[in-house]
Structure formats: structure tokens, C-alpha cells
Amino acid sequence: MGYSEILRLTLNHAYFGNDVPPLSVSPSDPRAFDLAGCLLRQRGAVTLILLDDDLEERPTHVALTLSAQTPQVIEVTRDAVWGAAVPLTVSLQADTVRLSDAPAPPASENARCFETSLAHLEIEIPTTGRRDVTFSLEAIDALWAYHLTGADGLEGLEIIDSAGDVTFEDLGLRALPDGRPVRVIRSTQALAARARPDQRFALQKTGPFGPETLIAVLPAARSPFKPITEADASMRLQSDIFVTLW
């Protein structure tokens, strides 16, 4: 008895770049999957669906569930819904599928701690040969907000992008919960979240002989990405980055 490939599903996630994304694929209905004579083999970012060669009938579709191995994956995935898997039907004409291809289901309350399913895929299978499908997941965009504290003087601070692609605005002095002053300097545009960000920002301070570099490379944005609402602006995501100056 042998098995032949009928589907090769490749997972791409922009947040993780070339690294294998922490995602798992499983049959949505394991019993029906077994009765159809199918086997599933996941090798890194590639999932293979094999079919028993001795079977006379070939399945017309395969139902698979894509799940995140950690809650952070859901947090950094654009169009992901907490506690609700997005249903997607993948026709024979589609080579690439995205979460945005289907309307998002309503989120479930109190689902963050236990529900990690991202999508339910109904993938049509051709009558002969193997089908190749890529599931492309996009990353969320977020503002980078640096919270600078610890120094006697928090005036004259500026964040510089050496590449010249990103600009920052000074949001002024705020107060931390313990009452300490903090200066907030935030990017003027949202940046795509990445596990290994390409951005390199420097912190400078105005001095008598020109700008003085205080920190050559500032820390990059990390989760959690919190939603923020401000006057005359739609809801956006923001990463708060705390930097202590000495």
C-alpha cells in the first residue's frame, strides 16, 4: 500500500520573515479525515496531505484547521480574531489564500486564554495530481511610542532614523503611574510588526556643539500592541517602548 500527495500547503507569515512560523495544521474533522484515507505530515512551514493509493474515490475537498502555537501569533496577525477561526473556502482557481479573503467572524468573549485557532480551511482537491496552496499571513501595523525617563533633563530629545524613512513627533511630558515624568516620542506612521525589525533608530540630545547621540540603537517594538483612540483619528495599535536614561 502506498500514498500519494494530493495537497501541499505552505505557510508564510510576514511577522516571522524567513523563520518557520509557530503554526500548526490539523484535520478539522479527524475521523472523517481518516475515513477518507488521508494522512497529514507537517514539515516546518509545509504541510503535506497524502492519500491512500488503493482507494477508488478521491476526496473533493480537505478540511484543515490552522492554529497558533502561542497567543502572541494571534496578536501580531492582521485580520486574526480572538476566539474565532476565520472560515475560508479555497477554490481550485486560488493559489494563495489570506485571512482577508473572508469576512471576519465575531470575536468570542474571554477567549484569549484558550482559543488559538486562526482559520478553518475548506480546500478543493483536483481529480488528479497534487495541488499547491500558499497561506499568506500578514502582520499588524503599529505606532512605535518611546517613553523616555530617568534623566534629570528630558528636554531637547529627538529620535532619528538613519535611513530617513520614519519620522517622529514629540508628544510632550506625561506621568508614569508612580508619578515620575516621562517624555513620549512616537513615530508619525504605523510600522509593520516584525520579529526581527529592520529599523535602527537613534536617540539624540541637543547640545552646545550640535546633536549628541545618547543611544546609538534604540530597542525595537515588541508585544503587547495596545489599541489607542485619539481625537480625530481612527483606532490604531501602538507599542510602548520604555527607555531609562542615566
PEVEN-V523842 format. One record per residue. N is the residue number from 1. RES is the residue in one letter. PHI is phi in whole degrees, 0 to 359 (* if undefined). NEAR is the number of other ideal C-beta (glycine too) atoms within 8 Angstrom. Layout:
BEGIN
n->(N,N)
res->(RES,RES)
phi->(PHI,PHI)
near->(NEAR,NEAR)
END
This chain:
BEGIN
n->(1,2,3,4,5,6,7,8,9,10,11,12,13,14,15,16,17,18,19,20,21,22,23,24,25,26,27,28,29,30,31,32,33,34,35,36,37,38,39,40,41,42,43,44,45,46,47,48,49,50,51,52,53,54,55,56,57,58,59,60,61,62,63,64,65,66,67,68,69,70,71,72,73,74,75,76,77,78,79,80,81,82,83,84,85,86,87,88,89,90,91,92,93,94,95,96,97,98,99,100,101,102,103,104,105,106,107,108,109,110,111,112,113,114,115,116,117,118,119,120,121,122,123,124,125,126,127,128,129,130,131,132,133,134,135,136,137,138,139,140,141,142,143,144,145,146,147,148,149,150,151,152,153,154,155,156,157,158,159,160,161,162,163,164,165,166,167,168,169,170,171,172,173,174,175,176,177,178,179,180,181,182,183,184,185,186,187,188,189,190,191,192,193,194,195,196,197,198,199,200,201,202,203,204,205,206,207,208,209,210,211,212,213,214,215,216,217,218,219,220,221,222,223,224,225,226,227,228,229,230,231,232,233,234,235,236,237,238,239,240,241,242,243,244,245,246)
res->(M,G,Y,S,E,I,L,R,L,T,L,N,H,A,Y,F,G,N,D,V,P,P,L,S,V,S,P,S,D,P,R,A,F,D,L,A,G,C,L,L,R,Q,R,G,A,V,T,L,I,L,L,D,D,D,L,E,E,R,P,T,H,V,A,L,T,L,S,A,Q,T,P,Q,V,I,E,V,T,R,D,A,V,W,G,A,A,V,P,L,T,V,S,L,Q,A,D,T,V,R,L,S,D,A,P,A,P,P,A,S,E,N,A,R,C,F,E,T,S,L,A,H,L,E,I,E,I,P,T,T,G,R,R,D,V,T,F,S,L,E,A,I,D,A,L,W,A,Y,H,L,T,G,A,D,G,L,E,G,L,E,I,I,D,S,A,G,D,V,T,F,E,D,L,G,L,R,A,L,P,D,G,R,P,V,R,V,I,R,S,T,Q,A,L,A,A,R,A,R,P,D,Q,R,F,A,L,Q,K,T,G,P,F,G,P,E,T,L,I,A,V,L,P,A,A,R,S,P,F,K,P,I,T,E,A,D,A,S,M,R,L,Q,S,D,I,F,V,T,L,W)
phi->(*,236,230,237,287,244,207,236,253,253,257,238,226,301,298,266,61,278,286,292,290,284,233,233,240,217,296,293,232,303,294,296,297,293,296,282,80,259,234,241,228,254,235,65,271,246,246,253,249,249,234,299,293,279,282,278,261,256,296,276,205,234,257,232,244,261,234,273,278,220,300,299,299,295,297,263,261,294,72,286,236,297,77,211,279,283,277,227,257,252,286,296,277,263,265,230,232,227,298,288,288,229,298,288,286,294,288,266,288,57,256,299,278,226,259,237,285,262,203,250,251,252,256,289,247,291,289,218,75,250,252,246,228,248,260,256,255,261,263,289,253,212,285,260,245,273,252,257,212,104,266,294,243,249,264,72,271,210,253,240,260,297,282,77,269,239,246,231,236,274,269,89,273,234,236,286,305,272,94,291,285,218,263,252,237,234,296,278,228,283,245,294,290,218,294,235,297,275,292,228,251,242,258,238,229,294,232,295,245,113,297,247,280,270,224,290,226,283,297,270,293,218,291,279,256,262,285,229,232,225,301,62,215,285,298,228,257,219,252,271,243,260,231,261,261,240)
near->(5,4,9,8,10,15,14,12,15,11,14,10,11,11,13,10,8,3,6,6,12,8,13,7,12,9,13,9,7,7,6,9,13,9,6,9,8,14,8,13,7,9,6,5,7,10,14,12,14,12,15,10,8,5,9,2,4,8,10,5,8,14,13,15,13,14,11,13,8,7,9,8,16,11,11,11,16,10,10,10,11,10,10,13,11,14,9,12,7,10,6,6,3,8,5,8,11,10,15,7,6,9,3,9,9,6,9,9,5,6,11,8,5,5,9,11,11,15,12,13,15,11,13,11,11,8,3,3,5,8,12,8,14,11,14,9,16,11,13,12,9,13,13,14,13,13,13,14,14,6,8,2,5,11,4,7,13,12,12,9,12,6,7,4,4,11,7,13,8,9,8,6,8,10,8,10,4,4,5,7,9,12,13,13,13,12,12,7,7,9,13,8,12,10,6,5,7,5,10,8,12,12,15,12,10,7,8,2,3,4,9,8,8,8,8,4,6,11,5,8,10,6,7,5,12,8,7,9,6,6,3,3,6,3,5,12,12,13,15,7,13,6,12,6,9,4)
END
